[in-house]
Amino acid sequence: MDQDIVIVDTNYRLGPFGFLSFEDEVMPGNQGLKDQLMALRWVKRNIAKFGGDPDRVTIVGESAGAGSVLLHIVNPLSRGLFSGAIAQSGSSYNVWSVSPPGVARARAKRLASLMSCPLKDTKQVVACLSRKDPTDIIKQLRYFLQWQVDPMITFQPSLEPAGPEAFLTGPIKKWKHAPVPLLLGLNSAEGFVRTRYFLKMKMDFKWLSDYFDNVAALSIDYVHSAINPIEVTKKIKKFYFSDGVITESNWENVTNLYSDAWFTAGVLEAADKHPGDVYFYYFDYLGVPTSGPSDPSLAFGAAHTDEVFYIWKRGFLSYNLTEEQEEFSKKMVKVWTDFAKYGKAISPTNQLDWEKWSRERHNFMYISNQGFFLKEKLLEDRNEFWKSLNYKDKYE
């Protein structure tokens, strides 16, 4: 980045190492989030020695990282450790972000059984698992899959018993946000992160149409969060596939379904609930590189993670940007770094003032190949539909 900021990139534990939980005091879970908290405390104490300002720390995350950002915003232990936040394509209110009650414990017990650990009490199980080869533990994750790649996230943050060291407690409806400035956004075809596997696995759409009622709750991820998942499935099918039949011609609607269930609903909920200044973007820039379909006829929007290509250099991938994309990338980087510096989103187009999010107007910055534009009423019909669904009522 050619900007005057200090970047601190941290690692944290993932999967069962970061989020194994028996939902009790012995193994409450959220080790990965507590790793992040430790890193934030380190930054607060030491960043001045690297030219940074401990009072001007902005936490940034994408996808699961964005979920983490919002979880720090509601975590009392993280208060005062950051002054701003950027959450790209994720939220603490997405169904994958926090495990429904009882699910984490059930999966922890199953992992213990797969690893031949006794289930007498949590202390014994944890002691047994800690002696196992980490590679062998990871190999067991394949036994949690039930259809294609679902569930995509097996071990995730969970609600802990209340206590002085608890990172995340419920109920969710009582969470209180730290009122820090928040830059928040979505990509226009987030759902490609799941539907690309339909292409990769050469899925028969007639099969999906015939068996949608059997796999929807699992794949879309409300099987454990909804009290009545069958009723939720009926409503989803009617909204996205009005004639009740799913074919290849419904590719965009199928993808939008995953976009909305996994991202749109939770991200917009976070924007509406946040008490601080919110600046919202909607990323619809199409090009190569992309994480979406390689077939241009199927790539109708910006895939999950596509904005990352223009903000960070993704070292594990080999790609080059065109001259036009380089100029676009500079604009994106400046928006992100200006927000970190000043705590507000500044449009790269001088004629536009990036207005704060309004709960009534749902106004946002539309980012596309044609430039940056102010718009309102983001995905209004789809968002209202998900607000009407009882797909997360087990959290209450």
matplotlib code that plots the C-alpha trace (Angstrom):
import matplotlib.pyplot as plt

x = [0.0, 1.3, -0.4, 0.9, -0.5, 0.9, -0.5, -0.5, -1.5, -2.3, -2.9, -5.4, -6.5, -9.2, -11.5, -11.6, -8.4, -10.0, -13.6, -14.1, -16.7, -18.6, -20.5, -19.4, -16.9, -14.2, -14.3, -16.3, -14.8, -13.9, -10.1, -9.6, -11.4, -9.4, -6.2, -7.5, -8.2, -4.6, -3.3, -5.4, -4.0, -0.5, -1.1, -2.5, 0.6, 3.2, 2.1, 3.6, 7.0, 6.3, 5.1, 1.4, -1.2, -2.7, -5.7, -6.3, -6.6, -9.0, -9.8, -10.4, -11.8, -13.4, -15.9, -15.3, -12.9, -15.8, -17.8, -15.0, -14.9, -18.6, -18.1, -15.3, -17.8, -20.2, -17.5, -17.0, -13.4, -12.5, -13.7, -11.1, -8.7, -9.9, -11.5, -12.9, -13.9, -14.1, -16.3, -16.2, -18.9, -19.7, -21.4, -22.0, -25.6, -25.0, -26.2, -22.7, -21.1, -22.4, -23.3, -26.9, -27.3, -26.3, -24.7, -21.1, -21.4, -22.8, -20.0, -17.4, -18.7, -18.7, -15.1, -14.2, -15.8, -14.1, -10.8, -11.6, -11.7, -13.9, -17.0, -17.3, -16.6, -15.2, -11.8, -11.1, -12.2, -10.0, -7.0, -7.4, -7.8, -4.8, -2.6, -3.8, -1.9, -3.4, -3.3, -5.4, -7.9, -8.2, -8.7, -11.9, -13.6, -14.6, -17.0, -19.0, -20.0, -23.5, -24.1, -21.4, -19.5, -22.2, -22.0, -19.2, -18.3, -18.2, -16.6, -17.5, -17.9, -20.4, -22.2, -20.3, -21.4, -21.2, -17.9, -15.1, -13.2, -16.1, -15.7, -19.2, -22.4, -26.1, -28.8, -27.9, -30.8, -29.1, -25.7, -24.5, -22.4, -19.4, -20.3, -17.2, -17.3, -18.0, -17.3, -19.5, -20.4, -21.4, -20.5, -23.2, -22.9, -21.6, -23.4, -20.9, -18.9, -21.3, -22.9, -19.5, -19.4, -22.6, -20.6, -17.5, -19.5, -21.6, -24.8, -28.0, -30.5, -33.4, -32.0, -31.8, -35.4, -36.7, -34.8, -34.6, -36.9, -34.4, -31.2, -32.2, -32.2, -28.8, -27.1, -28.5, -27.7, -30.9, -31.4, -30.2, -31.3, -34.9, -37.6, -39.6, -37.1, -39.7, -41.9, -38.8, -38.0, -41.5, -41.3, -37.8, -38.8, -41.9, -39.9, -36.9, -38.6, -42.2, -43.3, -41.7, -39.2, -35.5, -33.5, -30.3, -32.1, -32.5, -28.8, -28.9, -31.8, -30.1, -26.9, -28.9, -30.5, -27.1, -26.0, -29.0, -29.0, -25.3, -24.5, -27.1, -29.6, -26.9, -24.9, -27.9, -29.0, -25.6, -25.8, -29.3, -28.3, -25.0, -25.3, -22.1, -21.6, -22.0, -20.7, -22.1, -20.7, -22.1, -19.3, -20.3, -17.0, -16.6, -13.3, -10.5, -9.1, -12.3, -13.4, -16.6, -17.4, -14.8, -17.7, -18.5, -22.1, -22.6, -20.6, -23.4, -21.9, -18.9, -18.1, -17.3, -13.7, -13.5, -13.0, -9.9, -8.0, -8.1, -7.2, -4.6, -2.0, -3.1, 0.3, -0.9, -2.4, -0.6, -2.4, -1.8, -4.1, -4.6, -3.7, -7.4, -7.7, -4.5, -6.2, -9.4, -7.3, -5.6, -9.1, -10.2, -7.0, -7.4, -11.0, -9.9, -6.8, -8.6, -11.2, -8.5, -6.9, -10.0, -12.8, -15.1, -15.5, -14.4, -15.5, -12.7, -14.9, -14.7, -18.3, -19.7, -20.1, -20.3, -23.3, -23.7, -26.1, -29.7, -32.0, -34.9, -33.1, -30.6, -28.3, -24.9, -22.0, -22.4, -19.0, -18.8, -16.8, -18.5, -17.3, -18.7, -22.4, -24.7, -27.9, -30.7, -32.9, -30.3, -31.8, -35.0, -37.4, -34.9, -34.0, -37.6, -38.2, -35.4, -36.6, -40.0, -38.5, -38.2, -34.9, -33.0, -35.6, -33.6, -31.1, -33.8]
y = [0.0, 3.4, 5.1, 6.4, 3.8, 0.9, -2.6, -5.3, -8.7, -11.3, -15.1, -16.9, -20.5, -21.9, -24.9, -27.2, -25.6, -22.1, -22.9, -26.3, -25.7, -27.9, -24.7, -25.0, -23.4, -26.0, -25.6, -22.5, -22.0, -19.0, -19.6, -17.9, -14.8, -14.7, -14.9, -11.8, -10.1, -10.8, -9.3, -6.2, -5.7, -6.1, -3.5, -1.1, -1.5, -1.5, 0.1, 3.5, 1.9, 1.2, 4.7, 3.9, 5.7, 3.5, 5.7, 5.3, 1.6, 0.3, -3.4, -4.9, -8.2, -9.9, -12.8, -14.7, -11.9, -9.4, -11.6, -11.3, -7.5, -7.3, -9.7, -7.4, -4.5, -6.3, -7.8, -5.7, -7.0, -5.4, -1.9, 0.8, -1.3, 0.1, 3.3, 2.2, -1.0, -2.2, -5.3, -6.7, -9.3, -10.5, -9.8, -11.3, -11.6, -14.0, -17.6, -19.0, -16.5, -17.8, -21.4, -22.0, -23.3, -26.9, -27.3, -26.6, -29.2, -31.8, -31.4, -31.4, -34.7, -36.1, -35.1, -36.6, -39.9, -39.9, -39.4, -42.3, -40.0, -40.8, -38.7, -38.9, -35.2, -32.2, -32.2, -35.7, -35.1, -31.9, -33.7, -36.6, -34.4, -32.3, -35.5, -36.3, -35.4, -32.1, -33.5, -36.5, -34.1, -32.1, -35.3, -36.0, -32.9, -34.8, -36.9, -33.8, -33.2, -34.2, -33.0, -31.7, -29.2, -28.6, -27.6, -25.3, -24.2, -26.9, -25.2, -21.5, -19.0, -19.9, -18.3, -18.9, -19.1, -15.7, -15.0, -12.4, -14.0, -14.8, -13.3, -13.8, -14.3, -14.3, -13.6, -12.0, -9.5, -7.9, -7.3, -3.7, -2.3, -0.1, 3.1, 3.2, 4.4, 1.4, 0.8, -2.1, -3.7, -6.5, -7.8, -8.3, -12.1, -13.3, -16.6, -17.8, -18.9, -21.8, -22.2, -22.5, -26.0, -26.8, -26.2, -27.9, -31.0, -30.8, -30.9, -31.9, -29.0, -31.3, -33.2, -30.0, -29.1, -32.6, -32.7, -29.0, -29.6, -32.3, -30.2, -26.6, -26.2, -27.9, -26.1, -22.7, -23.2, -22.7, -26.4, -25.8, -22.1, -22.3, -23.8, -24.8, -25.3, -27.0, -23.9, -21.7, -23.9, -23.5, -19.8, -19.6, -21.8, -19.7, -16.4, -17.4, -20.0, -18.9, -21.8, -24.3, -25.7, -25.1, -25.3, -24.0, -20.8, -20.1, -19.8, -16.2, -16.7, -19.8, -17.7, -14.7, -17.1, -18.0, -14.4, -13.2, -16.1, -16.1, -12.4, -9.8, -10.4, -10.4, -7.5, -5.2, -6.2, -5.1, -1.8, -1.1, -2.0, -0.2, 3.0, 4.6, 6.2, 3.6, 4.0, 1.3, 0.1, -2.4, -3.8, -4.7, -4.5, -7.3, -8.5, -11.0, -12.0, -13.2, -15.9, -16.4, -18.7, -18.8, -18.8, -15.1, -16.0, -17.2, -14.4, -11.8, -10.1, -9.6, -12.8, -13.2, -11.9, -10.1, -6.7, -8.1, -8.4, -4.5, -3.8, -6.4, -8.3, -11.9, -13.5, -17.1, -16.4, -15.4, -12.6, -9.2, -6.2, -4.2, -0.5, 0.3, -2.1, -0.6, 2.8, 1.4, -0.4, 2.9, 4.3, 1.4, 1.4, 5.2, 4.7, 2.0, 3.9, 7.2, 5.5, 4.1, 7.6, 9.8, 7.5, 8.3, 7.1, 9.6, 9.2, 9.0, 11.1, 14.7, 15.5, 12.9, 13.1, 9.6, 10.0, 8.0, 5.1, 5.8, 3.1, 4.6, 5.2, 2.3, 4.5, 3.3, 3.8, 1.7, 0.6, -0.7, -0.7, 2.6, 4.3, 5.3, 6.3, 7.1, 5.0, 4.0, 1.1, -1.6, -5.0, -3.9, -6.7, -9.4, -7.9, -7.5, -11.1, -12.3, -10.0, -11.7, -15.2, -17.0, -18.7, -17.7, -18.1, -20.7, -17.9, -16.1]
z = [0.0, -0.9, 2.0, 5.4, 7.7, 9.8, 9.0, 11.6, 10.3, 12.9, 13.0, 15.1, 15.6, 13.2, 13.0, 16.1, 17.4, 17.4, 18.1, 19.8, 22.5, 25.0, 25.9, 29.5, 31.9, 31.1, 27.3, 26.5, 23.1, 21.0, 21.4, 18.0, 19.0, 22.2, 20.1, 18.2, 21.5, 22.7, 19.4, 19.9, 23.4, 22.1, 19.4, 22.0, 24.1, 21.4, 18.1, 19.0, 18.8, 15.2, 14.3, 14.9, 17.1, 19.8, 19.8, 16.1, 15.5, 12.9, 12.8, 9.3, 8.3, 5.3, 5.4, 8.6, 9.5, 9.1, 11.4, 13.9, 13.5, 14.5, 17.4, 18.7, 18.4, 20.8, 23.1, 26.3, 26.6, 23.3, 24.2, 24.0, 21.9, 18.5, 17.3, 13.9, 12.0, 8.5, 7.8, 4.3, 3.4, 6.8, 10.1, 13.6, 12.6, 9.7, 10.3, 10.0, 12.4, 15.8, 16.5, 17.6, 21.2, 21.5, 18.1, 19.2, 22.0, 19.8, 17.2, 19.9, 21.3, 17.8, 17.2, 20.5, 19.5, 16.2, 18.0, 20.5, 23.4, 26.5, 27.0, 30.7, 31.4, 29.5, 31.3, 30.3, 26.7, 26.4, 27.9, 25.5, 22.4, 23.4, 23.2, 19.6, 16.4, 15.1, 11.5, 12.6, 14.2, 10.9, 9.0, 10.9, 9.5, 6.3, 8.5, 9.3, 5.7, 4.8, 1.2, -1.2, 1.0, 3.6, 6.3, 5.0, 8.5, 11.2, 14.1, 14.6, 17.4, 20.1, 23.1, 26.3, 29.9, 31.6, 33.3, 33.5, 30.7, 28.4, 25.0, 23.7, 25.7, 24.9, 24.3, 21.0, 21.2, 24.2, 22.5, 22.8, 20.0, 20.7, 18.7, 16.6, 12.9, 10.7, 7.0, 5.9, 2.6, 0.3, -3.1, -5.7, -6.1, -2.7, -3.2, -5.8, -2.8, -2.5, -6.0, -7.7, -6.2, -8.1, -11.3, -10.0, -9.1, -12.2, -10.2, -11.9, -11.4, -11.8, -8.8, -6.9, -7.9, -6.8, -3.5, -2.6, 0.4, 1.7, 1.4, 1.7, 5.4, 5.7, 2.8, 3.4, 7.1, 9.1, 9.9, 13.5, 13.9, 12.9, 15.1, 12.0, 9.1, 6.9, 6.9, 6.2, 3.2, 1.8, 2.0, 0.4, -2.5, -3.2, -3.0, -5.2, -7.5, -7.8, -10.1, -7.7, -10.3, -10.3, -13.6, -15.0, -16.0, -12.3, -11.8, -10.8, -8.3, -6.8, -6.3, -4.9, -2.4, -0.9, -1.2, 0.9, 3.4, 4.1, 3.7, 2.8, 5.7, 8.4, 7.0, 6.7, 10.1, 11.5, 9.6, 11.1, 14.6, 14.8, 16.9, 15.5, 12.0, 9.3, 5.7, 3.4, 0.0, -2.6, -4.8, -8.3, -10.2, -12.7, -14.1, -13.9, -11.4, -9.8, -7.4, -9.4, -12.3, -15.1, -17.7, -18.3, -19.1, -15.5, -13.8, -13.4, -10.4, -8.1, -6.2, -2.6, -2.0, -5.4, -3.8, -2.0, -5.3, -5.5, -1.8, -0.9, -2.9, -2.5, -2.4, -2.7, -6.2, -9.4, -11.2, -12.7, -13.0, -16.1, -16.2, -15.7, -12.8, -11.2, -11.2, -9.7, -7.1, -6.1, -5.5, -3.4, -1.3, -0.7, 0.5, 3.0, 4.3, 4.5, 6.7, 8.9, 9.2, 9.6, 10.7, 7.8, 4.2, 1.6, -2.0, -4.5, -6.7, -5.7, -6.7, -4.3, -0.5, 0.9, 3.2, 6.4, 6.4, 7.1, 8.6, 6.6, 3.3, 3.2, 1.2, -0.1, -2.4, -5.5, -6.8, -10.4, -13.6, -14.4, -11.2, -7.8, -7.4, -4.5, -4.4, -2.0, -1.0, -1.2, -2.1, -0.4, -1.4, -0.7, 2.7, 3.7, 2.9, 5.2, 7.9, 7.8, 8.1, 11.4, 10.4, 13.6, 16.3, 18.3, 19.2, 21.1]

ax = plt.figure().add_subplot(projection="3d")
ax.plot(x, y, z, "-o")
ax.set_aspect("equal")
plt.show()
